[in-house]
């Protein structure tokens, strides 16, 4: 997790069947009935992530939620590829769990957030919700998406995590989204190989039998298979504090997302090239998030951060039709937790 939070505060009302939800940053408010079947709100799209969490808790888990007032706010850039929806889902789940004494563990809250996102319309994996719920200060998190086991690995102390938002927005919700189509293409490839998921085949197997797939499906599958291998290699690189190895892995990852998964855009590619021209293999940079805009993430030596910032400020607008990038230096931080009111 990064130290850009979504915060939620709640005042329960024991005798109320309605939850009033205020999105402080949007200056918006909705009232959600807790005793009627949950439906999507076509006007206040942001509230559907809240509705989705409530729906899973009540209609699928059989839990009872008290009414009251819920305020949410934060500084995770929306549409920047930084999992703002997952942060919102986990924050809402955490406060509802606490206020209603539901006794749910962080892992369960992450899965509830994922189910809520599916209900909204994006068939996401579990990564974003897991890191929001289970993140550890100073560390990255390796997630096995099959058995849901995790392993923490320290981020090198001499490295900064830099997020650069291209300020090219993306909108994923909707069953016909590009994300969902790629997921379907990968499921098609896995079915062809007779496996549950593409993690069950190797890059060598895919290369040997790749001509059995359509060129498009092959590219999608190749990205997933090679990205899984890079992820395991990244764990080893981080354990050794080897930023040069991470740089190579992140570069290969971005090329794969750009060419095989085809989820990058020119502005993101420009940011990667600009940052790379400063780091020259001493740190890594790649697109982050679901793609089609959003941000890049950079694992950068701390003493090079300001040089990267200056280079991006000078060169990115010329390659992005005058758009300015937003620059964030982050700390690996803990996931969702209850904080006492001061």
Protein Blocks (a to p, Z undefined) as FASTA:
>chain_A
ZZbdcdddddddfkbcbdcdddfklopacdddfkbccdddfklmmlmmmmmmmmmmmmmn
opacdedddddddjbdehklnommmmmmmmmmmmmmmmnonopafklmmmmmmmmmmmno
pacdfklmmmmmmgcehiacdddfklopacdddddfkbccddddehiacdfbdjkbmklm
mmmmmmmmmmmnopabfklpcfklmmmmmmmpcfklmmmmmmmmmmmmmmmmmmmmmmno
paklmmmmmmmmmmmmmmmnopacfklmmmmmmmmmmnnopaccddedjejiajdddddd
fklmmmmmmmmmmmmmmmngopacddddddddddddddddZZ
